[in-house]
Amino acid sequence: MNSPDEENGIVEIADEIFNYLSTNTNEVESLEGIAKWLKQHGHPVDLEDIKRALEYLKGPGLVIESPGRHGTTVYKSAYTSTGES
């Protein structure tokens, strides 16, 4: 079980990821791509924390996980560019 501080950190990471994916609604991104984007924007986060944040976002259906090329998993916003899910 995560401490409240760890949970808050995951929620903050999830917010950043959601904002990123929501502004790029027609694109999909890998776990590594999300990590690279976060690092470029001043949020160096390990992959396990990103995975937890993505699970947090998948729960209410904000992010969709699907198989990508070459056996990777990719993520995208559940919302289209028109704001519809």
C-alpha positions as CSV (number, residue, x, y, z in Angstrom):
1,M,0.0,0.0,0.0
2,N,1.3,3.5,-0.9
3,S,1.6,6.3,1.6
4,P,-0.5,9.4,1.2
5,D,2.6,11.3,-0.1
6,E,3.2,8.6,-2.7
7,E,-0.5,8.7,-3.7
8,N,-0.3,12.5,-4.1
9,G,2.8,12.1,-6.3
10,I,1.0,9.5,-8.5
11,V,-2.0,11.9,-8.8
12,E,0.3,14.7,-9.8
13,I,2.0,12.5,-12.4
14,A,-1.4,11.3,-13.7
15,D,-2.5,15.0,-14.1
16,E,0.6,15.7,-16.2
17,I,0.1,12.6,-18.3
18,F,-3.6,13.3,-18.8
19,N,-2.9,16.9,-19.9
20,Y,-0.2,15.7,-22.3
21,L,-2.4,13.0,-23.9
22,S,-5.5,15.3,-23.9
23,T,-3.6,17.9,-26.0
24,N,-2.5,15.2,-28.4
25,T,-5.8,13.3,-28.8
26,N,-5.1,11.9,-32.3
27,E,-1.8,10.3,-31.2
28,V,-0.7,7.3,-29.1
29,E,2.3,7.2,-26.9
30,S,4.4,4.5,-25.4
31,L,5.4,4.3,-21.7
32,E,8.9,5.3,-22.7
33,G,7.6,8.2,-24.8
34,I,5.6,9.5,-21.9
35,A,8.7,9.2,-19.6
36,K,10.7,11.1,-22.2
37,W,8.1,13.9,-22.4
38,L,7.8,14.1,-18.6
39,K,11.6,14.4,-18.3
40,Q,11.7,17.1,-21.0
41,H,9.2,19.1,-19.1
42,G,11.0,18.9,-15.8
43,H,9.4,15.8,-14.3
44,P,11.9,13.0,-14.3
45,V,9.8,10.0,-13.1
46,D,10.6,6.3,-13.0
47,L,8.6,3.9,-15.2
48,E,6.9,2.2,-12.2
49,D,5.4,5.5,-11.1
50,I,4.3,6.3,-14.6
51,K,2.7,2.8,-14.8
52,R,0.8,3.5,-11.5
53,A,-0.3,6.9,-12.8
54,L,-1.6,5.3,-16.0
55,E,-3.5,2.7,-14.0
56,Y,-5.0,5.5,-12.0
57,L,-6.1,7.2,-15.3
58,K,-7.4,3.9,-16.8
59,G,-9.7,3.2,-13.9
60,P,-12.3,5.9,-14.7
61,G,-11.7,5.5,-18.4
62,L,-9.7,8.7,-19.0
63,V,-6.9,6.8,-20.9
64,I,-7.1,3.9,-23.2
65,E,-4.3,1.2,-23.3
66,S,-3.9,-0.8,-26.5
67,P,-1.3,-3.0,-28.2
68,G,1.2,-1.0,-30.3
69,R,3.8,-2.0,-32.9
70,H,6.5,-4.5,-32.1
71,G,4.8,-5.7,-29.0
72,T,4.8,-2.4,-27.2
73,T,1.8,-1.0,-25.3
74,V,0.5,2.4,-26.2
75,Y,-1.7,4.9,-24.5
76,K,-4.1,7.6,-25.7
77,S,-6.7,10.0,-24.3
78,A,-10.2,8.5,-24.2
79,Y,-11.4,11.8,-25.5
80,T,-11.4,12.9,-29.1
81,S,-10.3,16.3,-30.3
82,T,-13.9,17.4,-30.1
83,G,-14.1,16.6,-26.4
84,E,-16.3,13.5,-26.9
85,S,-15.4,10.1,-25.5
